[in-house]
Amino acid sequence: MWVRQLLFLFFSMVLILTAGCDNDLSPQKVDMTQREEISPGIRQPVITYAYLPQFSHTVSFERHHRMVQYLSDATGLNIQQIFPETFHEHMLMLSQGKIDISYANPFVYALTAERYGARVFAKIIELTGEAAFGGLIITRSDNPNIQKLEDCRGKRWIAVDQFSAGGYLFGLGTFIEHGIFPGDFAEIVFAPGPGGKQESVILGVYAGRYDVGTVREGALELLKDKIDLAQIRILARTPRYPGWGYAARAGLAKEVVEDIRRAMLNLDYNNPDHRLILEKAAMKGIIPASPDDFDPVRDLMVRAGLK
C-alpha cells in the first residue's frame, strides 16, 4: 500500500516539474557588474513671493496668482505666493529671509532697503500709464464740517497703516504742506486687522466712524458694488510719487533675481495673455528700477519726520 503511495507521489512531482518548464526559454546570464544608480529626486527650493497686504488675502491672490504662475513657467523656478498678515509682518519676514521677492509700496521699499538691505530690481507702470501714483484724502459727502482740507483740524483721521504710502505717508505730506500736523487731529487711527486695510478705511469713513480717511488711488473702485460711492467725496489728491516696485531680499542669488527680472521685463501689454496677467495685477507693465528712483519718497519721509 505504502509503495503505491510513494510511486504516485513520485510521478506527481515529475509532472509538476515538467509542466513548469518551457523548452523555448534558455537560461539568461545576469551580469551583476552592470548596475544603474537610482538617486532620490532633489526638491527644488521654493522662492517666496509676497504682495504687501494692503487688501484682503483674497484680493491679493486674485491679483497675483497669474503673475506667480507666469514667473514659475518662464524661469523654471518653484515660485509660490505667501500672505503676510500685516505690513509690519511683511517687513519682518523680508528681514528674516522668509520673503524672497517683495512687491511693495515705495515707502516700505525705502525702509527695508535701509534697514535690511533689500534690493529693488523693477518697478511697475500703473494702469494710468505712469510709473507713479498718489493718494486720496476722503470724507463723507454729507459731512457739513469738512468742506476743505483745513477743516480736518481737530477731526478723526483713519489711515491704512503706518507703513502705507498712498494710504498714509502721501496724505501726511499733503496735510503738512497745508500746515496741518499729526498733533492737530483729534485722533489718528490705523485700520485694524490683517489685510483689507484700504477697504476698512473707506468703510470707516462711509459709516461715519471717522471724519477723514486716506487711501491710495484706485482703492474706491474695489467697493463700487458694495457701497454707494456717491456718499464718499474726494477732499484732495496728493502729489504723485514713484510707484510700487519689486525688491529681492538680501542674499538672494543674483542669477535667481536676474531670471525673475528678465521674465518680468518680457511681459508685453500688447500680448493678450500677458495683458491679462498685468491687468489682473493692476499694472500696465514692468520696467527696470534703481534705488535712486525712490529718492522723492525718501525726501518726503524726512519732511514728514519718519526717517
Contacts in CASP RR format, 6 or more apart in sequence:
PFRMAT RR
TARGET T0000
AUTHOR 0000-0000-0000
METHOD contacts of the structure
MODEL  1
MWVRQLLFLFFSMVLILTAGCDNDLSPQKVDMTQREEISPGIRQPVITYA
YLPQFSHTVSFERHHRMVQYLSDATGLNIQQIFPETFHEHMLMLSQGKID
ISYANPFVYALTAERYGARVFAKIIELTGEAAFGGLIITRSDNPNIQKLE
DCRGKRWIAVDQFSAGGYLFGLGTFIEHGIFPGDFAEIVFAPGPGGKQES
VILGVYAGRYDVGTVREGALELLKDKIDLAQIRILARTPRYPGWGYAARA
GLAKEVVEDIRRAMLNLDYNNPDHRLILEKAAMKGIIPASPDDFDPVRDL
MVRAGLK
44 77 0 8 1.000
44 78 0 8 1.000
45 78 0 8 1.000
46 78 0 8 1.000
46 79 0 8 1.000
46 80 0 8 1.000
47 77 0 8 1.000
47 78 0 8 1.000
47 79 0 8 1.000
47 80 0 8 1.000
47 100 0 8 1.000
47 101 0 8 1.000
47 256 0 8 1.000
47 260 0 8 1.000
48 79 0 8 1.000
48 80 0 8 1.000
48 81 0 8 1.000
48 82 0 8 1.000
48 98 0 8 1.000
48 99 0 8 1.000
48 100 0 8 1.000
48 101 0 8 1.000
49 64 0 8 1.000
49 68 0 8 1.000
49 71 0 8 1.000
49 79 0 8 1.000
49 80 0 8 1.000
49 81 0 8 1.000
49 82 0 8 1.000
49 99 0 8 1.000
49 100 0 8 1.000
49 101 0 8 1.000
49 103 0 8 1.000
50 81 0 8 1.000
50 82 0 8 1.000
50 83 0 8 1.000
50 84 0 8 1.000
50 90 0 8 1.000
50 93 0 8 1.000
50 94 0 8 1.000
50 99 0 8 1.000
50 101 0 8 1.000
50 102 0 8 1.000
50 103 0 8 1.000
51 60 0 8 1.000
51 63 0 8 1.000
51 64 0 8 1.000
51 81 0 8 1.000
51 83 0 8 1.000
51 103 0 8 1.000
52 84 0 8 1.000
52 87 0 8 1.000
52 90 0 8 1.000
52 102 0 8 1.000
52 103 0 8 1.000
52 104 0 8 1.000
52 105 0 8 1.000
52 108 0 8 1.000
53 60 0 8 1.000
53 83 0 8 1.000
53 84 0 8 1.000
53 85 0 8 1.000
53 86 0 8 1.000
53 87 0 8 1.000
53 90 0 8 1.000
53 194 0 8 1.000
53 195 0 8 1.000
53 196 0 8 1.000
53 197 0 8 1.000
54 87 0 8 1.000
54 105 0 8 1.000
54 160 0 8 1.000
54 161 0 8 1.000
54 164 0 8 1.000
54 195 0 8 1.000
54 196 0 8 1.000
54 197 0 8 1.000
54 198 0 8 1.000
54 216 0 8 1.000
55 63 0 8 1.000
55 195 0 8 1.000
55 196 0 8 1.000
55 197 0 8 1.000
55 198 0 8 1.000
55 199 0 8 1.000
55 222 0 8 1.000
56 195 0 8 1.000
56 196 0 8 1.000
56 199 0 8 1.000
57 83 0 8 1.000
57 194 0 8 1.000
57 195 0 8 1.000
59 196 0 8 1.000
59 222 0 8 1.000
60 81 0 8 1.000
60 83 0 8 1.000
60 195 0 8 1.000
61 81 0 8 1.000
61 83 0 8 1.000
62 280 0 8 1.000
63 280 0 8 1.000
63 281 0 8 1.000
63 282 0 8 1.000
64 81 0 8 1.000
64 103 0 8 1.000
64 280 0 8 1.000
64 281 0 8 1.000
65 81 0 8 1.000
66 276 0 8 1.000
66 277 0 8 1.000
66 280 0 8 1.000
66 281 0 8 1.000
67 277 0 8 1.000
67 280 0 8 1.000
67 281 0 8 1.000
68 79 0 8 1.000
68 80 0 8 1.000
68 81 0 8 1.000
70 263 0 8 1.000
70 267 0 8 1.000
70 274 0 8 1.000
70 277 0 8 1.000
71 77 0 8 1.000
71 79 0 8 1.000
71 260 0 8 1.000
71 263 0 8 1.000
71 264 0 8 1.000
72 78 0 8 1.000
72 79 0 8 1.000
74 263 0 8 1.000
74 266 0 8 1.000
75 259 0 8 1.000
75 260 0 8 1.000
75 263 0 8 1.000
76 259 0 8 1.000
77 256 0 8 1.000
77 259 0 8 1.000
77 260 0 8 1.000
79 101 0 8 1.000
79 260 0 8 1.000
82 93 0 8 1.000
82 98 0 8 1.000
82 99 0 8 1.000
84 90 0 8 1.000
84 93 0 8 1.000
84 99 0 8 1.000
85 193 0 8 1.000
85 194 0 8 1.000
85 195 0 8 1.000
86 161 0 8 1.000
86 193 0 8 1.000
86 194 0 8 1.000
86 195 0 8 1.000
87 108 0 8 1.000
87 161 0 8 1.000
87 162 0 8 1.000
87 163 0 8 1.000
87 164 0 8 1.000
88 163 0 8 1.000
90 99 0 8 1.000
90 102 0 8 1.000
90 104 0 8 1.000
90 108 0 8 1.000
91 108 0 8 1.000
91 111 0 8 1.000
91 112 0 8 1.000
91 115 0 8 1.000
91 116 0 8 1.000
91 163 0 8 1.000
93 99 0 8 1.000
94 102 0 8 1.000
94 112 0 8 1.000
94 116 0 8 1.000
94 118 0 8 1.000
94 249 0 8 1.000
95 112 0 8 1.000
95 115 0 8 1.000
95 116 0 8 1.000
97 249 0 8 1.000
97 250 0 8 1.000
99 249 0 8 1.000
100 248 0 8 1.000
100 249 0 8 1.000
100 252 0 8 1.000
100 256 0 8 1.000
101 246 0 8 1.000
101 247 0 8 1.000
101 248 0 8 1.000
101 249 0 8 1.000
101 252 0 8 1.000
101 260 0 8 1.000
102 108 0 8 1.000
102 109 0 8 1.000
102 112 0 8 1.000
102 118 0 8 1.000
102 246 0 8 1.000
102 247 0 8 1.000
102 248 0 8 1.000
102 249 0 8 1.000
103 244 0 8 1.000
103 245 0 8 1.000
103 246 0 8 1.000
104 112 0 8 1.000
104 244 0 8 1.000
104 245 0 8 1.000
104 247 0 8 1.000
105 163 0 8 1.000
105 164 0 8 1.000
105 165 0 8 1.000
105 166 0 8 1.000
105 216 0 8 1.000
105 243 0 8 1.000
105 244 0 8 1.000
106 165 0 8 1.000
106 241 0 8 1.000
106 242 0 8 1.000
106 243 0 8 1.000
106 244 0 8 1.000
106 245 0 8 1.000
106 294 0 8 1.000
106 297 0 8 1.000
107 163 0 8 1.000
107 164 0 8 1.000
107 165 0 8 1.000
107 166 0 8 1.000
107 168 0 8 1.000
107 169 0 8 1.000
107 297 0 8 1.000
107 301 0 8 1.000
108 163 0 8 1.000
108 165 0 8 1.000
109 118 0 8 1.000
109 120 0 8 1.000
109 245 0 8 1.000
109 247 0 8 1.000
109 294 0 8 1.000
110 294 0 8 1.000
110 297 0 8 1.000
110 298 0 8 1.000
110 301 0 8 1.000
110 307 0 8 1.000
111 163 0 8 1.000
112 118 0 8 1.000
112 247 0 8 1.000
113 119 0 8 1.000
113 120 0 8 1.000
113 247 0 8 1.000
113 291 0 8 1.000
116 249 0 8 1.000
116 250 0 8 1.000
117 249 0 8 1.000
117 250 0 8 1.000
118 247 0 8 1.000
118 248 0 8 1.000
118 249 0 8 1.000
118 250 0 8 1.000
119 247 0 8 1.000
119 248 0 8 1.000
119 250 0 8 1.000
119 257 0 8 1.000
120 245 0 8 1.000
120 246 0 8 1.000
120 247 0 8 1.000
120 289 0 8 1.000
120 290 0 8 1.000
120 291 0 8 1.000
120 293 0 8 1.000
120 294 0 8 1.000
121 246 0 8 1.000
121 247 0 8 1.000
121 248 0 8 1.000
121 257 0 8 1.000
121 260 0 8 1.000
121 261 0 8 1.000
121 288 0 8 1.000
121 289 0 8 1.000
122 245 0 8 1.000
122 246 0 8 1.000
122 261 0 8 1.000
122 264 0 8 1.000
122 265 0 8 1.000
122 286 0 8 1.000
122 287 0 8 1.000
122 288 0 8 1.000
122 289 0 8 1.000
123 131 0 8 1.000
123 242 0 8 1.000
123 243 0 8 1.000
123 244 0 8 1.000
123 245 0 8 1.000
123 246 0 8 1.000
123 286 0 8 1.000
123 287 0 8 1.000
123 288 0 8 1.000
123 289 0 8 1.000
123 293 0 8 1.000
124 131 0 8 1.000
124 243 0 8 1.000
124 244 0 8 1.000
124 245 0 8 1.000
124 246 0 8 1.000
124 283 0 8 1.000
124 284 0 8 1.000
124 285 0 8 1.000
124 286 0 8 1.000
124 287 0 8 1.000
125 131 0 8 1.000
125 283 0 8 1.000
125 284 0 8 1.000
125 285 0 8 1.000
125 286 0 8 1.000
125 287 0 8 1.000
126 132 0 8 1.000
126 133 0 8 1.000
126 217 0 8 1.000
126 243 0 8 1.000
126 282 0 8 1.000
126 283 0 8 1.000
126 284 0 8 1.000
127 279 0 8 1.000
127 282 0 8 1.000
127 283 0 8 1.000
127 284 0 8 1.000
128 217 0 8 1.000
128 284 0 8 1.000
129 284 0 8 1.000
130 240 0 8 1.000
131 242 0 8 1.000
131 243 0 8 1.000
131 287 0 8 1.000
132 240 0 8 1.000
132 241 0 8 1.000
132 242 0 8 1.000
132 243 0 8 1.000
133 166 0 8 1.000
133 216 0 8 1.000
133 217 0 8 1.000
133 240 0 8 1.000
133 241 0 8 1.000
133 243 0 8 1.000
133 244 0 8 1.000
134 166 0 8 1.000
134 170 0 8 1.000
134 216 0 8 1.000
134 217 0 8 1.000
134 237 0 8 1.000
134 238 0 8 1.000
134 239 0 8 1.000
134 240 0 8 1.000
134 241 0 8 1.000
135 166 0 8 1.000
135 167 0 8 1.000
135 170 0 8 1.000
135 171 0 8 1.000
135 214 0 8 1.000
135 215 0 8 1.000
135 216 0 8 1.000
135 217 0 8 1.000
135 237 0 8 1.000
135 238 0 8 1.000
136 214 0 8 1.000
136 215 0 8 1.000
136 216 0 8 1.000
136 217 0 8 1.000
136 218 0 8 1.000
136 219 0 8 1.000
136 220 0 8 1.000
136 234 0 8 1.000
136 236 0 8 1.000
136 237 0 8 1.000
136 238 0 8 1.000
137 149 0 8 1.000
137 152 0 8 1.000
137 171 0 8 1.000
137 174 0 8 1.000
137 175 0 8 1.000
137 212 0 8 1.000
137 213 0 8 1.000
137 214 0 8 1.000
137 234 0 8 1.000
137 235 0 8 1.000
137 236 0 8 1.000
137 237 0 8 1.000
137 238 0 8 1.000
138 201 0 8 1.000
138 202 0 8 1.000
138 205 0 8 1.000
138 212 0 8 1.000
138 213 0 8 1.000
138 214 0 8 1.000
138 215 0 8 1.000
138 220 0 8 1.000
138 232 0 8 1.000
138 233 0 8 1.000
138 234 0 8 1.000
138 235 0 8 1.000
139 146 0 8 1.000
139 205 0 8 1.000
139 211 0 8 1.000
139 212 0 8 1.000
139 213 0 8 1.000
139 232 0 8 1.000
139 233 0 8 1.000
139 235 0 8 1.000
140 205 0 8 1.000
140 206 0 8 1.000
140 208 0 8 1.000
140 231 0 8 1.000
140 232 0 8 1.000
140 233 0 8 1.000
141 230 0 8 1.000
141 231 0 8 1.000
141 232 0 8 1.000
141 233 0 8 1.000
142 231 0 8 1.000
143 211 0 8 1.000
143 233 0 8 1.000
145 151 0 8 1.000
145 155 0 8 1.000
145 211 0 8 1.000
146 152 0 8 1.000
146 155 0 8 1.000
146 211 0 8 1.000
146 212 0 8 1.000
146 235 0 8 1.000
148 235 0 8 1.000
149 174 0 8 1.000
149 175 0 8 1.000
149 178 0 8 1.000
149 180 0 8 1.000
149 235 0 8 1.000
149 236 0 8 1.000
150 178 0 8 1.000
150 180 0 8 1.000
152 175 0 8 1.000
152 180 0 8 1.000
152 184 0 8 1.000
152 185 0 8 1.000
152 211 0 8 1.000
152 212 0 8 1.000
152 235 0 8 1.000
153 180 0 8 1.000
153 184 0 8 1.000
153 185 0 8 1.000
154 184 0 8 1.000
154 185 0 8 1.000
154 186 0 8 1.000
155 185 0 8 1.000
155 186 0 8 1.000
155 211 0 8 1.000
155 212 0 8 1.000
156 185 0 8 1.000
156 186 0 8 1.000
156 187 0 8 1.000
156 189 0 8 1.000
156 209 0 8 1.000
156 210 0 8 1.000
156 211 0 8 1.000
156 212 0 8 1.000
157 185 0 8 1.000
157 187 0 8 1.000
157 188 0 8 1.000
157 189 0 8 1.000
157 210 0 8 1.000
157 211 0 8 1.000
157 212 0 8 1.000
157 213 0 8 1.000
157 214 0 8 1.000
158 188 0 8 1.000
158 189 0 8 1.000
158 190 0 8 1.000
158 191 0 8 1.000
158 200 0 8 1.000
158 201 0 8 1.000
158 204 0 8 1.000
158 205 0 8 1.000
158 209 0 8 1.000
158 210 0 8 1.000
158 212 0 8 1.000
158 213 0 8 1.000
158 214 0 8 1.000
159 167 0 8 1.000
159 168 0 8 1.000
159 171 0 8 1.000
159 172 0 8 1.000
159 188 0 8 1.000
159 189 0 8 1.000
159 190 0 8 1.000
159 191 0 8 1.000
159 201 0 8 1.000
159 213 0 8 1.000
159 214 0 8 1.000
160 166 0 8 1.000
160 167 0 8 1.000
160 168 0 8 1.000
160 190 0 8 1.000
160 191 0 8 1.000
160 197 0 8 1.000
160 198 0 8 1.000
160 200 0 8 1.000
160 201 0 8 1.000
160 214 0 8 1.000
160 215 0 8 1.000
160 216 0 8 1.000
161 167 0 8 1.000
161 168 0 8 1.000
161 190 0 8 1.000
161 191 0 8 1.000
161 197 0 8 1.000
162 168 0 8 1.000
162 190 0 8 1.000
164 197 0 8 1.000
164 214 0 8 1.000
164 216 0 8 1.000
165 216 0 8 1.000
165 241 0 8 1.000
165 243 0 8 1.000
165 297 0 8 1.000
166 214 0 8 1.000
166 215 0 8 1.000
166 216 0 8 1.000
166 217 0 8 1.000
166 238 0 8 1.000
167 198 0 8 1.000
167 201 0 8 1.000
167 214 0 8 1.000
167 215 0 8 1.000
167 216 0 8 1.000
168 190 0 8 1.000
168 214 0 8 1.000
169 297 0 8 1.000
169 300 0 8 1.000
169 301 0 8 1.000
169 304 0 8 1.000
169 306 0 8 1.000
170 214 0 8 1.000
170 216 0 8 1.000
170 238 0 8 1.000
170 239 0 8 1.000
170 241 0 8 1.000
170 300 0 8 1.000
171 214 0 8 1.000
171 238 0 8 1.000
172 182 0 8 1.000
172 214 0 8 1.000
172 304 0 8 1.000
172 306 0 8 1.000
173 238 0 8 1.000
173 300 0 8 1.000
173 303 0 8 1.000
173 304 0 8 1.000
174 236 0 8 1.000
174 238 0 8 1.000
174 239 0 8 1.000
175 181 0 8 1.000
176 303 0 8 1.000
176 304 0 8 1.000
182 188 0 8 1.000
189 210 0 8 1.000
190 197 0 8 1.000
191 197 0 8 1.000
191 198 0 8 1.000
191 200 0 8 1.000
191 201 0 8 1.000
192 200 0 8 1.000
193 200 0 8 1.000
198 215 0 8 1.000
198 216 0 8 1.000
198 219 0 8 1.000
198 222 0 8 1.000
199 219 0 8 1.000
199 222 0 8 1.000
199 223 0 8 1.000
201 210 0 8 1.000
201 213 0 8 1.000
201 214 0 8 1.000
201 215 0 8 1.000
201 219 0 8 1.000
202 215 0 8 1.000
202 219 0 8 1.000
202 220 0 8 1.000
202 222 0 8 1.000
202 223 0 8 1.000
202 227 0 8 1.000
202 232 0 8 1.000
203 223 0 8 1.000
203 227 0 8 1.000
204 210 0 8 1.000
204 213 0 8 1.000
205 211 0 8 1.000
205 212 0 8 1.000
205 213 0 8 1.000
205 232 0 8 1.000
206 227 0 8 1.000
206 231 0 8 1.000
206 232 0 8 1.000
212 235 0 8 1.000
217 237 0 8 1.000
220 229 0 8 1.000
220 232 0 8 1.000
223 229 0 8 1.000
241 296 0 8 1.000
241 297 0 8 1.000
241 300 0 8 1.000
242 293 0 8 1.000
242 294 0 8 1.000
242 296 0 8 1.000
242 297 0 8 1.000
244 283 0 8 1.000
245 289 0 8 1.000
246 260 0 8 1.000
246 261 0 8 1.000
246 264 0 8 1.000
246 286 0 8 1.000
246 289 0 8 1.000
248 256 0 8 1.000
248 257 0 8 1.000
248 260 0 8 1.000
261 288 0 8 1.000
264 286 0 8 1.000
265 286 0 8 1.000
265 287 0 8 1.000
265 288 0 8 1.000
267 274 0 8 1.000
267 277 0 8 1.000
267 278 0 8 1.000
267 285 0 8 1.000
267 286 0 8 1.000
268 274 0 8 1.000
269 275 0 8 1.000
269 278 0 8 1.000
269 284 0 8 1.000
269 285 0 8 1.000
278 284 0 8 1.000
278 285 0 8 1.000
278 286 0 8 1.000
298 307 0 8 1.000
301 307 0 8 1.000
END
